[in-house]
Structures are given as C-alpha cells and as structure tokens.
Amino acid sequence: MKISTIIHATEDPEKVAQAMRNLCLDGTPMNSTMNRAKGHHGNEIVTLGFTIRNTKNVESLLQNIWTGFSQLDRTEIYSSLASRIDSTGTFFLRIDKQDSLKGKIRLENSDPIRIEISFRTKSPKGEAFVDDIQKKLEEIQG
C-alpha cells in the first residue's frame, strides 16, 4: 500500500503528515519518503509518501479506511470500481486531506491523499479481478 500527497506551500507539512497518519493504525510500520521539486512558477512542491508492505498491516489499514467511509462513498466506490483498478491490479482511492486531519474519511478528487493498494490475486486483469476486489470489500463491510 502506498499513501501519498502533495504538500503545497500554503500547507503545514506536519499537519499534512498527521492527516496521512490518521488513516493508519497506531504502530503500523511504514517507510516514508519526501521529495522536493520546483513548480512551474518557481514555487516549491513537496510530495510525502508512506509505504506499507506487510500484508496483515495493509489488510488492517484497508479495513480501517473502508469502514470509515460513509455508505454514500462506499456506493460510489462500488459503482466506479472498474475505473479505480489499473491493469497491474492496483486499486486507487483519493481521500479528502482536510477531513482526514479531523479524523474523518471521505472521498475527494481535488488535492487528495492518494492511496494505492496492490492486490495479489489469481486474475490480475478484467472483470474477474474487479469482482475479487468487490468481494473483498464486501467481506470487510460485513
């Protein structure tokens, strides 16, 4: 699982990092990376990313995120599931950065925290894979 976002010059880097950590469970081991670059207008662009590799930790985090979504967000994810999965079997979510700082989990496409979850499955492509992920999400929901 990869969790990443862009930290804008107007944002407090520690608050953004906290928003990202709020998605994770306490004590989850993760590697973090921070990259700096210059934007088109000379402004600094900072990207922050966390990587979680342990399967049990990833499953726990997915469960935490999934159960944190409202029913409306879960319905939106189900209806757009095929477009949220790429050809390598990676599932993509975009979470509201501001709400995450407040401890809430909500879908948001504008300036989000990006989550990428790579699934190991027998059928990494096509409808069967989408069905596999949908079943996994339904299992979490209970």
GIPE-V506194 format. One line per field, one symbol per residue. phi: phi as a letter, one per 20 degrees, with the letter a starting at -180 (. if undefined). burial: + if it has 24 or more other ideal C-beta (glycine too) atoms within 12 Angstrom, else -. A space follows every 10 residues. Layout:
# GIPE-V506194
phi->???
burial->???
This chain:
# GIPE-V506194
phi->.ccbaedege degfffffgf fffeegnffb edcccdbefg enffdddccd cddfgfffff ffffffffff fffffffgfd gfeecefene ddccdfffff fenddbfaee leeecccede bfcfcnfffg ffffffffff fn
burial->+++++++--- -----++-++ +++++--+-+ ---------- -----+++++ ++----++-- ++++++-++- --++--++-- +--++---+- ++++++++++ +---++++-- -++++++++- --------++ -+++-++--- --
